[in-house]
Amino acid sequence: MDKVRILAASMLLTLMVAGFLAAYAFRSRSSVKTVTVTVTSNLPPSNNTGGGELSLGTGVSRFLSYDQLASYLEASRVISLAAGLSRPMILGGVGLEIKATPTVTSAAPSHSETNVQVEGVDEADIAKTDGHYLYVASGNKVWFVEAYPPSPVKLSVERVLVLSSYTRVDGLFVSQGRLIVLAEKGFRIIPLIRLGSTPFKATLSYEAPSTHILVYNASTADLLYNVSVSGRYVASRLVGNALYVVTSQPVAGVNGSLSLPLVDGEALKPGNIYYFPEQMGLMYTIVTGLNITDGSHKAEALLTSYAGRIYMTQHNLYVVSSGFMNFTDVMLRINNVVRKTNASGINAWKALEIVAGLEKALSSSRSYDKTAVYRFSLKGLSAVPEASTVLEGRILDQFSVDEYEGYLRVAVTVGWGRNTTNALYVLNASDLSVAGKLSGLAEGERVYAARYVGKLCFLVTYRQVDPLFAIDLSSPEKPKVLGYVKMPGFSEYLHPYGDRFLIGVGLTDDHRVKIAVFDVSDPTRPTVVGEVETNYSYTPIQWDHKAFTINNDEGYLLIPVAWPRTRMAASSLPAGGVMVVRIDNATGRITVAGVLDHRDALRGMYIGDVIYTVSYRMVKAFQYPGLKEIGEATLYSG
């Protein structure tokens, strides 16, 4: 009996000590050495404090020494291993090969821009244009395709950047004569990509991810800057000449070691690593700010849960994650088990109950139906964390989040399966406290699309029909539904068009791509004024808003589509391509002008009166409005 009591008490004490360390040890200014840890060999000496204050006044803190950080991470690791949340990773390096040289001449005509969420805040994409060249990322290569002047269309591949030691290119920016390439190395499963009749098989790499920001002169292709950051690429945004790149890295290293965020191979100082004491940080979310003009850069890291989505304005960056572990909740549950155990005494069965209770406390606190939101204030190249909150429910994508006039609006789905409901939170942007909430919306359904337009939120939920809700947010404390319209199928992307219309792209009930136009000029009575149902069953817009292109001047949409193989033989339509949809600015009515034949097309773009279709293996050019094919350039052959 004594052995059982000792064993149970020992197990309980181990977890309690680790837990209390993680929650409370680092509120002291003194260096804490309560846990012996093995850190990676490239970390600086543990007496490097990095300076700064521990408490930042809004619930966020930062470390004063690597000893503090190591003790905190070791305590977090004990809990995370028990909960099965951590995975060991290794860090890796760089490489580059350049071929050929294009020359940019004359002024560019009007051309497409990447479809972004916030005006003035650019987003990385797999294809960009500056009005002269198309820049296309495919695998670990970037293709420079000369596309201007449009008559005659040249469409010649002038250069290929071969990033031979990188796993893949995650995205591109083109701005102010700069081509910015975001490349990733390390552990990655590359999916099967069909290139004509020759498939690329999936490949594996076992290094931990590292992300590299490569800045080139877009005219000469000279590499100007190369900044490396540890971690998996999450997302990036560009405002003016300030680029912000978000990466995510586990705190757990190999062989039981603990890792630190690295920038250009150097560990961040502890004063640049932040945490919220009430939450358990199992990942580093690293935000690197880079001036694309002069190459200067800064980085900060925050201990968070898994970083999934970001939303950014010109002043604030919001990182949204799920699967977080609230440490306060863990400790309350553990203390509850201890209290019950002390009241009844310990025996062999009670020892097993303690272990089971601790496991339950850990596993139940790891909730995937909760969303953590972290706000970073953008100050020059610095992104300083200032506030966080945890919401019931989970977001769909970045369009579930929006900031407006000092408030952050967040749409979530709560529950799973048929036991779901939806809610809309209105938070004070400064401290992320709840100002107002609309709950109990569309029970049994889930959010399929969201879009905010000023003081209105348009929300699509779905299970059997497609309700488009118009929600009034003019009174942040009391959001309310103004009206809704129902129609078969559902929209998965919503796009404002002019002052009256909202375009929805989604699927019908029998899984055909549809485009709908809603007149929302009277939000109490939204109506469908235009609708097209196609014989195609897929569009990348379903999961990637950057595949949506609109030419406001000419009044047409470019919608990449694909046709299921089982229907190809019975159809005269192309197997896939880019659908050109004309929209009437006055009435919102839409008609299909044609489908540009390009199998596996992922993007539609335009320069002047030429439409370009882009896939991983080819670029094609079509004259508008005739839609006649006038050129092509092969990226991969075979």
C-alpha positions in Angstrom: 0.0 0.0 0.0 2.8 2.4 0.8 4.4 1.7 -2.6 1.2 2.5 -4.4 0.8 5.7 -2.3 4.3 6.8 -3.1 4.0 6.0 -6.8 0.7 7.9 -7.1 2.0 10.9 -5.1 5.2 11.0 -7.2 3.3 11.0 -10.5 1.0 13.7 -9.3 3.8 15.8 -7.9 5.8 15.6 -11.1 2.9 17.0 -13.2 2.0 19.6 -10.5 5.5 20.9 -10.2 5.9 21.1 -14.0 2.6 22.8 -14.2 3.2 25.4 -11.5 6.5 26.2 -13.1 4.9 26.9 -16.4 2.2 29.1 -14.9 4.0 31.0 -12.3 7.8 30.7 -12.4 8.5 33.4 -14.9 6.6 36.3 -13.3 9.8 36.8 -11.2 12.6 39.0 -12.6 15.2 36.6 -11.2 16.7 33.8 -13.3 15.0 30.5 -12.6 17.0 27.2 -12.6 14.6 24.6 -11.4 14.7 22.2 -14.4 17.8 20.9 -16.2 17.3 20.9 -19.9 19.3 20.1 -23.0 19.2 22.8 -25.5 20.4 22.7 -29.1 24.1 23.3 -29.7 23.7 26.6 -31.6 22.0 28.4 -28.7 23.7 31.3 -27.0 24.9 31.2 -23.4 22.1 31.0 -20.9 23.2 34.2 -19.1 22.3 36.3 -22.1 19.3 38.2 -20.8 18.4 40.2 -23.9 17.1 43.0 -21.7 13.6 44.4 -21.5 10.7 44.2 -19.0 9.0 41.0 -18.0 5.5 42.3 -17.8 4.1 44.4 -20.7 1.0 45.5 -18.9 -1.7 43.7 -21.1 -1.3 40.1 -19.9 1.6 39.4 -22.2 5.1 38.9 -20.8 8.5 38.3 -22.2 11.6 36.4 -21.0 14.6 38.0 -19.3 17.0 35.0 -19.8 17.4 31.8 -21.7 17.2 30.0 -18.3 13.7 31.3 -17.8 12.7 30.3 -21.3 14.3 26.9 -21.0 12.5 26.2 -17.7 9.2 27.4 -19.1 9.5 25.2 -22.2 10.6 22.2 -20.3 7.5 22.5 -18.1 5.3 23.0 -21.1 7.0 20.0 -22.8 6.1 17.7 -19.8 2.5 18.6 -20.1 2.5 18.5 -23.9 4.1 15.1 -24.1 1.4 13.8 -21.7 -1.2 15.3 -23.9 0.5 14.0 -27.1 0.8 17.4 -28.7 4.5 17.8 -29.5 6.7 16.4 -32.3 10.5 16.7 -32.5 11.9 18.6 -35.4 15.4 19.5 -36.8 16.5 22.7 -38.4 18.0 23.2 -41.9 19.9 25.5 -44.6 19.8 27.2 -48.1 20.8 27.1 -51.8 20.1 28.8 -55.1 20.8 28.6 -58.9 19.9 31.3 -61.4 19.5 31.1 -65.2 19.0 33.8 -67.9 18.1 37.5 -67.8 15.0 39.4 -69.0 14.8 43.2 -69.6 11.8 45.2 -68.6 10.9 48.1 -70.9 8.2 50.7 -71.3 5.2 51.4 -69.1 2.9 48.6 -68.3 -0.8 48.6 -69.3 -3.6 47.9 -66.8 -3.2 44.4 -65.4 -4.7 42.1 -62.7 -3.6 42.2 -59.1 -3.8 39.4 -56.6 -7.3 39.2 -55.1 -6.8 40.3 -51.4 -8.9 40.7 -48.4 -7.8 44.1 -47.2 -7.2 46.9 -49.7 -3.6 48.0 -49.6 -2.4 44.8 -47.9 -0.9 42.5 -50.6 -0.9 38.7 -50.2 1.6 36.2 -51.7 0.5 34.1 -54.6 1.8 31.4 -56.9 1.5 33.8 -59.9 2.0 37.5 -60.2 2.4 40.1 -62.9 3.9 43.5 -63.2 2.3 44.2 -66.6 5.4 43.0 -68.5 6.1 39.6 -67.1 4.2 36.8 -65.5 6.1 35.2 -62.5 4.9 31.7 -61.8 6.0 29.5 -58.9 5.9 25.8 -59.6 7.6 23.3 -57.2 11.0 24.8 -56.3 11.2 26.9 -59.4 10.1 30.4 -60.4 9.4 31.0 -64.1 9.7 34.4 -65.7 7.4 34.6 -68.7 7.6 37.6 -71.0 4.0 38.6 -71.8 4.0 42.2 -72.9 3.5 43.9 -75.3 0.3 42.0 -75.9 0.5 42.2 -79.8 2.1 40.1 -80.9 2.1 38.0 -77.8 5.6 36.8 -77.0 5.0 34.4 -74.1 8.6 33.2 -74.0 10.2 31.8 -70.9 13.1 34.3 -70.3 14.4 32.9 -67.0 14.0 30.1 -64.5 15.1 30.5 -60.9 16.0 27.0 -59.7 16.0 26.9 -56.0 17.7 23.5 -55.9 18.2 23.1 -52.2 14.6 24.2 -51.3 11.6 22.0 -50.9 9.2 24.4 -52.6 8.2 28.0 -53.3 5.3 29.0 -51.1 4.5 32.3 -52.7 5.6 35.4 -54.6 5.3 39.2 -54.3 6.1 41.7 -57.1 6.4 45.3 -55.9 8.6 48.4 -56.5 10.9 46.6 -58.9 11.4 43.7 -56.5 10.5 40.1 -56.8 10.1 38.5 -53.4 10.2 34.7 -53.3 9.1 32.9 -50.1 10.8 29.5 -50.2 10.6 26.6 -47.7 13.0 23.9 -46.7 12.6 20.9 -44.5 10.0 18.4 -43.6 7.3 18.5 -46.2 5.1 16.1 -48.2 4.8 17.4 -51.7 1.5 16.1 -53.2 1.2 14.4 -56.5 1.1 16.9 -59.4 0.1 15.7 -62.8 2.0 17.4 -65.6 0.6 16.2 -68.8 1.0 12.4 -68.9 4.0 12.5 -66.5 3.2 12.5 -62.8 5.5 13.9 -60.1 5.5 11.4 -57.2 5.2 12.6 -53.7 8.6 13.3 -52.1 9.5 13.5 -48.4 12.1 15.6 -46.5 12.9 15.1 -42.9 14.5 18.4 -41.9 12.4 20.7 -39.8 10.9 23.5 -41.8 12.8 26.8 -42.3 11.5 29.7 -44.4 13.6 31.9 -46.6 12.8 35.4 -47.9 14.6 35.9 -51.1 14.5 39.5 -52.6 15.5 40.0 -56.2 15.8 42.9 -58.5 12.9 42.1 -60.8 14.7 43.5 -63.9 18.1 42.0 -63.5 17.3 39.0 -61.3 20.1 39.9 -59.0 19.6 38.4 -55.5 19.6 41.4 -53.1 18.7 39.9 -49.8 18.3 36.4 -48.3 16.7 36.2 -44.8 16.2 32.8 -43.2 13.7 32.1 -40.4 13.1 28.8 -38.7 9.7 27.3 -38.9 7.0 26.3 -41.3 5.6 29.1 -43.5 2.2 30.1 -42.4 1.4 33.3 -44.3 2.7 36.8 -45.3 1.5 40.3 -46.1 3.1 43.3 -47.8 2.2 46.9 -47.0 4.3 49.5 -48.9 7.9 48.3 -48.5 7.3 46.4 -45.3 6.9 42.7 -45.7 5.7 40.6 -42.7 6.2 36.8 -42.8 4.7 34.5 -40.2 6.2 31.1 -39.5 5.5 28.4 -36.9 8.0 26.2 -35.1 7.5 23.6 -32.4 9.3 24.2 -29.1 10.3 20.6 -28.9 13.6 19.6 -30.5 15.2 16.2 -31.1 16.5 13.9 -28.4 14.5 15.7 -25.8 16.1 19.0 -26.5 14.3 22.4 -26.7 14.6 24.7 -29.7 14.8 28.4 -30.2 13.6 30.5 -33.1 16.4 31.3 -35.5 16.8 34.3 -37.8 19.8 34.1 -40.2 21.0 31.2 -38.1 21.1 33.3 -34.8 18.7 32.6 -31.9 16.3 35.3 -31.0 17.2 37.1 -27.7 14.8 36.2 -24.8 13.6 39.8 -24.8 12.1 39.2 -28.3 10.2 36.0 -27.2 6.8 36.6 -25.6 4.1 34.5 -23.8 0.8 34.8 -22.1 1.0 33.2 -18.7 -2.5 31.8 -18.7 -1.9 29.9 -22.0 0.4 27.0 -22.7 2.7 27.8 -25.6 3.6 24.6 -27.6 4.6 26.4 -30.7 6.6 29.5 -31.6 4.7 31.9 -33.8 7.5 34.0 -35.4 6.8 37.3 -37.2 9.6 38.7 -39.3 9.4 42.2 -40.7 11.5 43.0 -43.7 12.1 46.2 -45.6 12.2 45.1 -49.2 14.1 48.2 -50.2 17.1 48.0 -47.9 16.9 44.5 -46.5 16.7 45.6 -42.8 14.7 43.2 -40.7 13.4 42.4 -37.2 11.7 39.4 -35.7 9.6 38.6 -32.6 8.2 35.3 -31.4 5.2 34.5 -29.3 4.5 31.1 -27.6 1.1 30.1 -28.9 -0.9 27.1 -30.0 -0.8 26.0 -33.6 -0.9 29.1 -35.9 -3.5 28.4 -38.7 -4.7 31.7 -40.2 -3.7 35.4 -40.2 -5.6 38.6 -40.8 -3.8 41.9 -41.2 -4.6 45.5 -41.5 -2.0 48.3 -42.0 -1.7 48.6 -38.2 -2.5 45.2 -36.6 -1.7 41.6 -37.4 -4.0 38.9 -36.0 -2.9 35.3 -35.7 -5.7 32.8 -35.3 -5.1 29.3 -34.0 -7.0 26.3 -32.6 -6.1 23.2 -30.6 -4.7 25.5 -27.8 -4.2 24.3 -24.2 -5.3 26.7 -21.5 -2.9 26.2 -18.6 -5.2 27.7 -16.0 -7.9 25.2 -17.0 -5.4 22.3 -16.7 -4.3 23.4 -13.2 -7.9 23.8 -12.0 -8.8 20.3 -13.2 -5.7 18.8 -11.6 -6.4 20.6 -8.3 -9.9 19.3 -8.4 -8.6 15.7 -8.7 -6.2 16.3 -5.8 -8.9 17.8 -3.6 -11.2 14.8 -4.2 -8.3 12.4 -3.6 -7.3 14.1 -0.3 -10.9 14.0 0.9 -11.2 10.2 0.4 -7.7 9.0 1.1 -5.3 7.1 -1.2 -5.6 3.4 -2.0 -4.6 1.3 -5.0 -7.8 2.0 -6.8 -7.6 5.7 -5.9 -4.1 5.8 -7.4 -5.5 4.6 -10.7 -8.2 7.2 -10.4 -5.6 9.9 -10.0 -3.8 8.9 -13.1 -7.0 8.7 -15.1 -8.2 12.0 -13.7 -4.9 13.7 -14.7 -5.1 12.2 -18.3 -8.7 13.4 -18.6 -7.8 16.9 -17.4 -5.0 17.1 -19.9 -6.9 15.7 -22.9 -10.2 17.6 -22.2 -8.3 20.9 -22.0 -6.9 20.3 -25.5 -10.0 21.6 -27.3 -10.2 21.9 -31.0 -13.6 23.6 -30.8 -12.0 26.7 -29.4 -10.1 29.5 -31.2 -7.3 31.5 -29.8 -6.8 35.0 -31.3 -3.5 36.9 -30.8 -3.1 40.6 -31.8 0.3 42.0 -32.8 0.8 45.7 -33.1 2.8 46.7 -36.2 5.4 49.3 -35.3 7.8 49.7 -38.2 9.2 46.3 -38.9 8.3 45.1 -35.4 5.2 43.0 -34.7 4.7 43.2 -30.9 2.1 41.0 -29.3 -0.3 43.0 -27.2 -3.5 41.0 -26.5 -5.1 37.6 -26.8 -8.4 35.9 -26.2 -10.0 32.5 -26.5 -13.4 32.0 -28.2 -15.8 29.1 -28.3 -16.0 27.7 -31.8 -13.7 27.6 -34.8 -13.3 29.9 -37.7 -13.6 28.8 -41.4 -10.8 30.9 -43.0 -9.3 34.4 -42.9 -12.5 36.0 -44.1 -14.2 35.0 -40.8 -12.1 37.8 -39.2 -12.3 41.5 -39.9 -11.3 44.8 -38.1 -13.4 47.9 -38.4 -13.4 51.2 -36.4 -11.7 49.8 -33.4 -13.5 46.4 -33.3 -12.6 42.9 -34.4 -15.4 40.8 -35.7 -15.1 37.0 -35.7 -17.5 34.5 -37.1 -17.3 30.9 -35.7 -19.1 27.5 -35.9 -19.6 25.8 -32.5 -20.1 22.0 -32.2 -19.8 19.2 -34.7 -22.0 17.1 -37.1 -25.6 18.0 -36.7 -25.2 19.5 -33.3 -23.8 22.8 -34.5 -24.7 26.4 -34.2 -22.9 29.6 -35.3 -21.9 32.8 -33.6 -20.5 36.2 -34.4 -18.3 37.9 -31.8 -17.5 41.7 -31.8 -14.3 42.3 -29.8 -12.6 45.5 -28.7 -9.5 45.4 -30.9 -7.3 46.9 -28.2 -7.6 44.1 -25.6 -9.8 41.6 -27.5 -12.5 41.7 -24.8 -16.0 40.9 -25.9 -18.1 43.9 -26.7 -21.1 42.1 -28.3 -22.1 38.6 -29.5 -24.7 37.1 -31.8 -25.2 33.4 -31.0 -27.6 30.6 -31.9 -27.4 31.4 -35.6 -28.6 28.7 -38.0 -28.6 25.6 -35.7 -27.6 22.4 -37.3 -25.6 24.2 -40.0 -22.0 25.6 -40.3 -20.4 28.6 -41.8 -19.4 28.1 -45.4 -18.4 31.7 -46.3 -18.2 35.1 -44.6 -17.5 38.6 -45.8 -17.6 42.0 -44.0 -18.5 45.2 -45.8 -18.3 48.2 -43.5 -20.9 47.8 -40.7 -22.4 44.7 -42.3 -21.5 41.1 -42.2 -22.7 38.6 -44.8 -22.6 35.0 -43.7 -23.4 31.8 -45.6 -24.4 28.8 -43.6 -25.3 25.4 -45.1 -26.6 21.9 -44.5 -29.5 21.5 -47.0 -30.1 25.1 -48.3 -27.9 28.1 -48.6 -29.0 31.0 -46.4 -27.1 34.2 -47.0 -27.5 36.3 -43.8 -27.1 40.1 -43.7 -26.0 41.0 -40.1 -26.0 44.6 -38.8 -22.9 45.5 -36.8 -23.5 49.2 -36.5 -24.1 48.8 -32.8 -21.1 46.6 -31.8 -22.8 45.6 -28.5 -25.9 44.4 -30.2 -25.3 42.7 -33.6 -28.5 41.6 -35.2 -29.7 39.8 -38.3 -31.4 42.2 -40.7 -32.5 39.7 -43.4 -31.6 36.6 -45.3 -32.2 34.8 -48.6 -32.2 31.0 -49.2 -31.3 29.1 -52.3 -30.2 25.6 -53.2 -26.5 24.8 -52.8 -24.0 27.0 -51.1 -21.4 29.7 -51.7 -17.8 29.2 -50.4 -16.5 32.6 -51.4 -18.1 36.0 -51.3 -16.8 39.1 -53.1 -18.2 42.6 -52.9 -18.9 44.2 -56.3 -19.7 47.9 -56.5 -22.1 49.4 -54.0 -25.0 47.0 -54.5 -23.8 43.5 -55.3 -22.2 40.5 -53.6 -20.8 37.7 -55.8 -20.9 34.2 -54.4 -18.9 31.3 -55.8 -19.7 27.7 -54.7 -21.5 24.5 -55.6 -25.0 23.4 -56.3 -26.5 20.5 -54.3 -25.4 18.1 -57.1 -21.8 19.5 -56.9 -21.7 21.7 -59.9 -19.8 25.0 -59.8 -22.2 27.9 -59.5 -21.8 31.7 -59.5 -24.5 33.8 -57.9 -25.0 37.6 -57.6 -26.9 39.0 -54.7 -28.4 42.5 -54.6 -27.7 43.6 -51.0 -28.5 47.3 -51.4 -31.4 46.6 -49.0 -29.8 44.3 -46.4 -33.2 43.5 -44.9 -34.2 41.9 -48.2 -31.2 40.5 -50.0 -32.2 39.0 -53.4 -30.6 36.9 -56.1 -30.3 38.9 -59.3 -27.9 36.7 -61.3 -27.0 33.0 -61.3 -25.0 30.6 -63.4 -24.8 26.8 -62.9 -22.1 25.1 -64.8 -21.3 21.5 -65.7 -18.0 21.7 -63.9 -17.6 20.2 -60.5 -14.6 22.0 -59.1 -12.9 25.4 -58.8 -9.9 26.2 -56.7 -11.8 29.3 -55.4 -13.5 26.8 -53.1 -10.4 26.8 -50.9 -8.2 29.7 -52.3 -9.7 33.2 -52.8 -6.6 34.2 -54.8 -7.9 32.1 -57.7 -10.7 34.6 -58.1 -10.0 37.4 -60.6 -12.2 40.3 -61.5 -11.7 43.0 -64.2 -13.8 45.8 -63.0 -13.1 48.0 -66.1 -14.2 45.4 -68.6 -16.9 43.8 -66.3 -15.8 40.1 -66.3 -14.8 37.4 -63.9 -12.2 34.7 -64.4 -13.1 31.4 -62.7 -10.8 28.4 -63.0 -12.8 25.2 -63.3 -12.3 21.5 -63.7 -14.5 18.8 -65.3 -14.9 15.4 -63.7 -13.4 12.6 -65.8 -16.5 10.5 -65.7 -18.4 13.2 -67.7 -15.6 14.2 -70.2 -16.6 11.7 -72.9 -20.2 13.0 -73.0 -19.3 16.6 -73.1 -18.0 19.0 -75.7 -16.7 21.3 -73.0 -12.9 21.5 -72.3 -11.7 19.1 -69.6 -10.8 22.2 -67.6 -9.8 25.8 -68.0 -10.8 29.3 -67.0 -14.4 30.4 -67.3 -15.0 34.0 -68.5 -18.2 35.3 -66.9 -19.5 38.7 -67.9 -21.4 40.8 -65.3 -23.7 43.7 -65.9 -22.7 46.6 -63.7 -26.3 48.0 -63.6 -28.4 44.8 -63.0 -25.9 42.2 -61.7 -26.9 39.7 -64.3 -24.2 37.3 -65.4 -23.5 35.3 -68.5 -20.8 32.9 -69.5 -18.7 34.3 -72.4 -16.8 31.1 -72.8 -14.3 28.6 -71.2 -10.7 29.1 -72.1 -9.3 25.6 -72.7 -6.4 24.9 -70.2 -6.4 21.7 -68.3 -5.3 22.1 -64.6 -5.5 25.9 -64.8 -5.2 27.4 -61.3 -5.3 31.1 -62.2 -6.7 33.5 -64.7 -4.9 36.9 -65.1 -5.0 39.8 -67.6 -2.7 42.4 -69.1 -4.5 45.0 -71.2 -6.9 43.1 -73.6 -5.2 39.7 -73.2 -6.3 37.1 -70.7 -3.7 34.6 -69.4 -4.4 31.2 -67.9 -1.8 29.7 -65.6 -1.2 26.1 -64.5 1.9 24.5 -63.0 3.1 23.4 -66.4 1.9 26.0 -68.9 0.9 29.6 -69.5 -1.6 30.4 -72.3 -2.8 33.7 -73.8 -6.3 34.6 -75.2 -7.5 37.7 -76.9 -10.4 39.5 -75.2 -13.3 39.8 -76.1 -13.0 37.2 -78.8 -11.4 34.6 -76.5 -9.2 33.2 -79.3 -6.0 31.5 -78.2 -3.0 33.6 -79.4 0.0 32.1 -77.6 1.4 29.7 -75.0 4.6 29.0 -73.1 5.5 25.6 -71.7 7.0 25.5 -68.2 7.4 21.8 -67.8 7.5 19.5 -70.8 6.1 15.9 -71.0 
